[in-house]
Amino acid sequence: MEKAINLIPMCSYQNHLQSIDDLITTYEAIRAGFVALALEKNRRATPFVAEARALKEAANQAESPIELLKIKGIEIGLLTAAGLSDKSLAHLMSEDKVEAVNGLIKNFLEPAGANFPEELVFRFLLTRGDTLGGSMRNVGGVLAQRKLTRAILSTLTIAGTKYHWQHSKSKKWIAMTNNDSEIELSLRGISWESEIGNRTLIYNLTVPLVRSNVDLCLFNWLSQTKYVKLTTEMPV
């Protein structure tokens, strides 16, 4: 019986998983994950903080809240402080936007007195905070994708295996170069040849069979084949 068991070929996953304990996330990994999320949130918040500073500088030029309407270039800032998201602005008429800003001035900025510039900035950041929160919902998956991508690229490079990678926006396949730093930030797919066959990995693909988005698909084709070209050009 022991000989028969030894004859069973070892599956590739057994190179990484020896027991159920290997599937349990360690404290160190959990801590690193939360720290990475916090750093990513701060990175994404940086443009909003800069916008708030610019808005405050402009608002300081006004002697009263109503004079904010005379300052050019802060219209979007006023609308955001009024609680309108970028998405909502596309569905509102001009008169709706004017009404929202007037309501902001009358109900919140004027009661703040001389501190109306600070009140304006605080309300601006509240709305931008909602925007930031929405963008962070799937950030864990994004960071995991980048980490997996970097691990694959590093393994291929160390093995001397050349690869092509697909740009997430242009959908173009780009040949491997000596400088691949940070390409995981804009990478959607990887394609390479190996001794066991051709492989193409695509992230976030809408698969016709299930009509739903799949986080990761691994094909037994190269990126140059017609099938994978058609598949990767489908909208997601």
N, C-alpha and C positions, 0 to 999 in steps of 0.2 A: 504493500500500500504506500509506504514511504517513497519508494522509487517512482511509483505512478504519479504521486503528487509532484515530485521534483521534475517530472517530464512536462508538466504543464507550463507553457511559455509565460514569462512574466509580462504583464501588461505595462504599457509605458507610464500610466499614472502611478504605478507602484514605485517609480523612481522618486516621487515626491510625497506620496501618502503611504505611510506604513501602518497607521492605526487611526481610529476615530479621533484621537487626541489631536492629530495633525489638522483637523477641520475646525478646531476651536480657536477663535481669535484671541491672541494674547493681550494682556493689559497694555504692553508696550505698543502693540499695533493699534489698539483702540485709542490710546492717548495720542499717538502720532496722527491718526485720522482726524480727531477733533481739532488738533492744532493746525493741520493742513486746511481744514474747513474754515477756521477762524482767519487764517492768513489770506485765504482766497476771498473771503467776505470783505476784508479790509482792502484788498487789491481792487475789488469791484466797486467799493464805496468811494475810492479816491476821486473819480471824476465828479461825483455828486457833491463832495465836500468842496472841490474847486469851484463848482457852479454856485454853491451857496455863498462862498466868499465874494465871488464876482457880483452876485445879486445884492449882497449887503453893501458893497462899495457904491453901487449905483443907487441904492435906496437912501444912502446917507446924503445924497445930493438934494433930496426932497425935504422941504420943511414941514410938510403935512402928508398924510396918507393919500389924499386926493391928487397931490402933485406927482405921484408915482405914474399916473396915466400920461404925463407929459414926457416922461423919460423914454427915449427910443432904445430899443434893443433888449428890453426886459419883459416883453409881452409873454413869452413862454414861461418865464419865472413867475409872473403874477398868476398865470393860469394854473401852474403847478401848485403854488401856494394856496390857490382856491380849492384844491383837492381834485383837479382834473388830471388824469393820467394821459400819457402820450397816445394811448389807444383810443381813449374817449374823445380826444380832440378831432379825430378824423370823422366822427359821427355828429358833430355839433355845428350849428349855424353860427355866423358871426355874432348875431344878437344874443345867442345863448352864452357865448364866451364873455361878452360884455356884462351880462347879468351876473355871471359867476364872479367876476372880478369886483363888480360893484358891491356884491354881497360880502365878499371878503373884506373890503375896505370898511363898509358900514358896520358890520357885525363883529369884526375882530381887530382890525388895525386901528381904527379911530378910538375904541375903548382902551387901547394900549397906551395912548398918549404919546409922550416923547420916545417911548420904547418901541414904536411901531416898526422900525427896521429889524430889530431882533425878532419881533413877533412874526414878521414876514418870512424871515429866514427859517425860524422854527417850523412854520407850517409848510414851507417849501420842502424841508428835510423830511417831514412826516410822509408826504406823498412819495418822495424819492425813496424813502425807506420801504414803502410797499413795493415799489418797483424792484428794489434790491432783493427783497424777500422772495418775490416771484422768480427772479433769476437764480436764486440759491436752491430752489426746490430739487433740482436734479444735479446739483454741483457735485454731490458725492459720486454719482455715476460718471460724471465728466472726469473727476480726478482719478477714479479707478481706471477709466479708459486710458488716460495719459500714462499711468503707471504701468499698465499691461503693455501698452505700445512701446514704451521705452525698454521694457524687459525683452520684448521680442526683437526689437531693433538691435539691442546690445548682443543678444544671443546670435543673431544672424551675422553681425559684424565680426564677432570673435571667431565664428566658424568659417569666415571667409566667404559667406554666401551673399551674393549680390541680390538686391531687391528693387522693386519699384513701389512708390507710395502715391496714393491718390489725394489730391488737394480737396478739402471739404467744400470749398466754394466754386472753384473752376471745374471740378470733377476730372481734371487732367491727371494722367499718370506721369510721374516724374522719376527719372532714374536716380539710383543711389549716388551720393557724392561723398567726399571725404569729410564734409562738414554737415552733420545732420542735427545740430543743436536746435532744440525746441521745435522740431518739425511735428512733434506729437500734439502741439497746440492747434495745428491746422490740418491734421491728418485724418482721413476718413477710411482709408484702406491700405493694405500691404499685400504685395504679391511677390512670391519667390519660388525658386526651383530647389529641390533637394533630392537625395537619393531615394526617398520613399515616394516621391511624386511632386506634382505641382500644387501649390496652395495659394489661394487668394482669400484674405480676410477682409470683410467689410463690416463697419459699424453702422448701427441704426439704419437698417434697410427695411423698407416695406415689401414684404414677401407676398406675391399674388395668391399663393396657396391659402394663406391664413388671413390675408388682407389686413395685416396689422404690422406695427413696427417691431422688429426683432433687434435686440441690443447688439448681437454679434453673430455673423454668419461666416462659416468657413467653407470655401468651395474647392473642389478638386480640379481647378482650372487655373491658368495664368490670366493676368489682367488683359493680355492681348487677344484672348479668345472672344469670339462674337457673343457668346452667352453672357459672360461676365460684364462685357461692355454694356450690353442692353440692360442687365440687371442693375448695374451701378448708376445708370442714368435715370432710373425711376425716381420720381419725387418721393421725399420722405417727410 
